[in-house]
């Protein structure tokens, strides 16, 4: 399965940051994986133009569930697709925690993104408290079932497992823990979507860096990574990308 490396810039990036995309193009020309950069809304259109002639795709970080309407400050999936985005991150733990997005809200946004022709990177994962209680697998199964619509397939769905306690902390689960959760996700996808569930890519997200990327990519059912802070620097992100090839 061809790996996917996605960079989530979060609320970072000005016009000057587009230089990182230009640098990334030069550093990853030999990459044998799919590469996605997800900048803030304000940079999507320019990032798409910057990525022309390269293997890079551009994605967004969120959308509203409705196609249009009186929703001040929101952006629809159709608007993002119109700007040239091809992917979208939905259900990130920072949205679930800080904006109160539950599985029902994430599910509606995933359907909206599919309606607009975007490929969704749906994030699921447990908190430290939930893992300490021994509920990690239960939480992941619940989020997978509640956040992914039945009318989907491997062409427009990617799952990202993000242990919330590992995001930006420098902490990384053991290889055994990563494999256990990814195997659980794969089983859930196969139960819902049959043979096509084997083709859905499952990314790992949480303190992925150049020094640990190759080892993580070598684990079973790890089909790439969702990268946060390291994606803001072209050299750091390219090191992770090249570890997947």
Secondary structure, DSSP 8 states (H G I E B T S, - for coil): ---EEEEE--S---GGGHHHHHHHHHHSTT--SEEEEE--GGGHHHHHHHTTTSSEEEEES--BSSSSSS-TT--BHHHHHHTT--EEEES-HHHHHHS---HHHHHHHHHHHHHTT-EEEEEE---HHHHHTT-HHHHHHHHHHHHS-SS--TTTEEEEEE-GGGTTTS----HHHHHHHHHHHHHHHHHHHGGGGGSSEEEEESS--HHHHHHHHTSTT--EEEESGGGGSHHHHHHHHHHT-
